[in-house]
Amino acid sequence: VTGAEVRGTNDLQFSSNASRIGFKGAEDLGGGLTAIWQIESGLNLDEQNGSFASRNSFVGLKGGWGTALIGNHDTPFKLVGRAVDLFGDTVADSRNLMGGNISSFKIDGINDVSFGTSDMRADNVIAYISPNWTGFSFAAAYSTDPVSSADSKPDQTDMTVYSLNATYSNGPFFAGVGYSDGDALESMGQDTNWRLAGGYTFGGFKIVGQYDMYEDDSALGEDYTAWMIGGSYTMGAFVFKANYIE
């Protein structure tokens, strides 16, 4: 079937959701300093295509003070959500349902802002990831232009974005907060983006939750919010999962 969706039509499809190939390396520079690099690409094996270095690909330095890198990398805002998504890299990925990967949404039938800039793998990034201090850590990233032009032209002006997170992970407990702001968001009629997430594991059970808020800076003045609660149960080699998103 081509064109618009036809009701009552059944269709069998094959989908390659998360096929990847990557290479990485490290070189000891002495004095506790290590040079690191990574190139990771996504492959759509069912469609015979893919993009070189389309996933987290970077060069950087690592030491007792943390990790600094430059290249293409998940924003700290995105990483908070990835930590609690039970259906990541599938059709039921929370970003497909909560709005993180949707290019636009509507309020009262009117097209409003896009909000994929915070919850994305951003290009032109310089980032810092702290060490883990008894469960606490944070990350910060700044992009001069989060969406690549796929050529060597200069980055777009007034399209910068910065992203921060703070997380606590200790044993069965995880909690995190993410924040994003910048000219790239303002150009889409947004103010700041916030994310809260948490999870707890006990026995074979795991419960997770997430809350997102995208503050609207456009003429509509309508903030966008979404929340998710989910759980899973592991029984031998089987894992049963469920999510509720609104």
C-alpha positions, 0 to 999 in steps of 0.5 A: 500500500502506498500513500495514505494509510488504508483502514482494514489493510494488513501488512507484514513487515521486517524491521532492523531496530538496532543493528550496529557496528563499531570500532574503538581504541585507547592509548596510554599517554602516561601520567594517568592520561589516556587518549580514546576514540570511537567510531560507531555506525548504524546498519539497517540490514533489512534495507541494505543501508546505513550511515558511517559514524552515525552513532556516538563517534568521537575523540577524547581524553580520559583520566582520574578527573573524568572524560572529555570528548569532541564529536557526535554523542548522546546529550546528557539529557538523553542519557537520563531517559536511556537509563530507564527505558525498558523498550529502548531501540524497539518500536515501543521505545519511550522516545517514540511515544513520549515525544523525544523523537517526534519532529513536532506536535499539535495543540488544538490542531495547530502545529507547535514546536519540535523537541528532538534537539534535547533528546538526541545524538547531537553533532558538533559536541564538546562534552565532559563526563565526571567520575563516579563519586560513590554513586553520584556523577554528572555530565555536561555537553555543548553543541555549536549546531546539533543537526549536521549539514553533512558537509564541511560548511560552517555551523548554523548561527544561533543554533547552539544548545547545551545539556546537563545531567546529574545522576545517582546510581547505587545498587538497585536504585537509580535517579537522574535529572536532565536539563537542556537550553539554548538558541536551537530550542528558542528557534523552535519556540521553546524555553527550557527542557527538563527530565526526571527519571528513576528506577528500582530493582528488587528480586526479579522485579524492576520499576521505572518512571520518567517525567518530561517537561518542554517549556513553550516560548511561542505565542501559543504558550502551552508547555508540553509534559509527558510521563511514563511508568513501567515495570519488568519481571525476569523469570529465568531466560524470559523478561516480561515488560509493560509501560504506561505513557501519557 
